[in-house]
Amino acid sequence: MMNIRRVHNEELPFAVELAEQVFCETGERYMGHCFPTLFRPGISHSYGAFTEEGQLVSFMGLVPVQITSGQQILSAFSIGAVCTHPEYRGQRLAGQLLEQCKQHAIAAGAAVLFISGDRSLYTRAGSQFFGHIHQATISADISSQWQSSHLWDIRPLESQDIFAVHALLQLPSAHVNMSLSEMQLMIHAEAMAHVNRQQQHILVAATPNGIAAFAIFSIPANLVNAADSTATSHPTDTTNAINEPRRGSVIEWAGRPDAVRELWGEAIRRFQLDSLSATIPWQEQPMLTTAQEAGATVSAIRNGGTMMIINSGALLSQTGLLHGLAKDENIQITINEDNSYTLQTPQGNYPIPNDQDLCSLLFNPYTEALSQHNLPFPTIALPYMYGLYFI
């Protein structure tokens, strides 16, 4: 008989051991380092399945997060590092853990769960793809045609830049709320670079008056300039890397679009990349325009992972749309007794049949939920969830 309960602080090392056994197939052990919000002691939110002898055999990491979107703050939890010991799979333990995490999040006042995955375990329980992101890909040929403005000193991040970088991260209309300490912790964790089996590098565009922009990169390990102070020293698989295209990616960026573009170009040159990809949320139109005008290839993708609405009342209240509490009385949403919804506008009332349509209406600027009515709707902006903040 399994005991499903919260994982205590003193049991977190066992959670790290289990996660590394499942995820670290190459032998490198990095889960404890890369996901400190899941595995460091503190207020425990994660859940586990324990045998009668007390052995942790299944784990589901749960972390509280708040997201600023315009004038609203969305309270949520993120789920990650979900793993089960091979000898205990097939017992539906992850499904039980998911239900416990869901109830925990509801009791805490969260509106949604962000899940770093799209397995049937989650989609069967109601999680769904959400939002809209642009992915810009810049080739070395294109970036070689860019003219430098010489307005900035492009250099690696220095410790004295920390206040400026934190301030830049808070500027986008939608961003994950992180304290200065949390941001430093996530930078040090290098989660996405490890997941990519690459190295993390950070460049800033500096001026005498401060930092105009910064960008965090995930870069293939070989050919990296050993003198670059931002190079990560952790072991990285470079099997056959010499014969493969050198493709890098932008983990996070913020600041003036023209300065960000120069950082991207410098990364391609400095790290001898064949191409660089970057995500641009739909609401960041100046950056999108800058990338397109610079010759980047742009395609539409979904936001990272999936989202599960766990408390629609809290979601509509926190986004300022709940009938009776809406900040804009011209646009309100009512929750019906059958758990469907009604959008109320000056043009009339419109049905929203289920959570999937509600999620699309709220977070996708190109939603088809009301396409037949041709109604304008104030889409709620979200940051990219597979960036610096990745659970």
Secondary structure, DSSP 8 states (H G I E B T S, - for coil): --EEEE--GGGHHHHHHHHHHHH-TTS---HHHH-HHHHSSSS---EEEE-TT--EEEEEEEEEEEEEETTEEEEEEEEEEEEE-GGGTTS-HHHHHHHHHHHHHHHHT--EEEES---HHHHTTT-B----EEEEEEEHHHHTT------SEEEE--GGGHHHHHHHHT-SSEEE---HHHHHHHHHH-HHHHHTTSEEEEEEEEETTEEEEEEEEEE-STT--TT-TT---S----TTGGGS--EEEEEEEEE-HHHHHHHHHHHHHHTT-SEEEEEEETT-HHHHHHHHHTT-EEEEE--SSEEEES-HHHHHHHTT-BTTT-SSTTSEEEE-TTS-EEEEETTEEEEE-SHHHHHHHHH-TT-STTTTTT----------TTSSS--
